[in-house]
């Protein structure tokens, strides 16, 4: 099984090709992301955990892994991450397990298991 952190780094490095070709699109996207994940009524950690849930449900590796790293950086605990995955599975059914494995693998890599 591949290293999730390394996979994400490679994805982001490759995506920069698009960013360089379409800088105005990326700049607007980045403004939206920055505003959406800033602390407000909900904290950044909670917002990133919500994004992890959506990434797991949608089987979106970049979303799942990038927001998981951000949630961990924002102070998300092992218990919070596992509860996030549990809620996602309860709402999405067992198909969410296909996306959840990325979370579990990255948690191993981050020393949370």
N, C-alpha and C positions, 0 to 999 in steps of 0.2 A: 504494500500500500504506500502511496506517495506521501511525502512530507507536505502537510497542508500549508504550513507557513511558507515553504519554498515555492509551492505551486502559486500561492497568492502573489508573492514577489514577482514571479515570472509573468503572471497575468498582467499585473500593474505595469511592468516594464514594457510589455508588448502593447498595452493599451496606449502608452505614451505616443506611439506612432500616430494613432488617431487624434489624440489631443493636439499634437504638433500640426497636423494638417487642418484641424478645425478648431483653432484656439478660441474663437468667440463662442462656440457651442460649449466647450469645456468650461470656460470662465463662467458662463451663466449657470451651467450645471453645478459647478462648485459653489457658487453663491447660494443656490437653492439648498444644497446639501448642508452647507455651513449653517444656514438659518434654521433648517428643520431640526438639526441635531444639537443646537445650542440649548443650554439650560433655560428653562422657562417654568411653566406650571409643572411640567415633568422634567426631571433631570436628564442630562445627557446619557447616563448609564441606562436608565429605564427606556429611553428612546432607542438606544442601540440594542437592548434586549428585545424590544418589539421588532426591530429590523432583523434580528437573528431568527425570530419566529417566522417572519414572512419569507426570509431566505430559505429556511428549512422547508416550509410548506411548498414553496415554488421550486425547490431543488436548484437554487441559484448559488453556485459555489462562491463567486466573488462577493455576493451580498452576505451570505452566511459567514464566511471566513473573515471578511473585512470588518463587519460589524461585531463579530465575536471578539476579535482583537481589540477593537475600540471599547467594547463593554468591559473587557478584562482590564484594560488600561484605565478605565473610568472607575474601577473598583468592584466590578461584578464578582461575586463569590461563586464557588463551585455550586452551592445550593441554589443560588439564584438562576444560574445557567441551566441546571438540571430541571428546575421548576418551569422555566421558560420552554424547554423542550417538551416537558410533560404536558403543558397546556397546549402546545402546538399539536402534539399527537392526539390529544383529546378532541381538539377541534377539527383536525384534518384526517383523522383515521391513521391506520397503519402505513399508508403511503408516505406519511411524513418521516417514517423511519429511514427511508431512502436518502433523505436530506440530513437527518440527524447524525448519521455516522460521521459526517465531516466535523460536526461539533465535538463528538466524543474523541475523534482522532486528534484534533487540535488541542483539546483539553489535556490529552496525554502528553502532547508535545510541550505544552505550557506547564507541565508538572502538577496539574490539578487532579489527576488520578494517580 
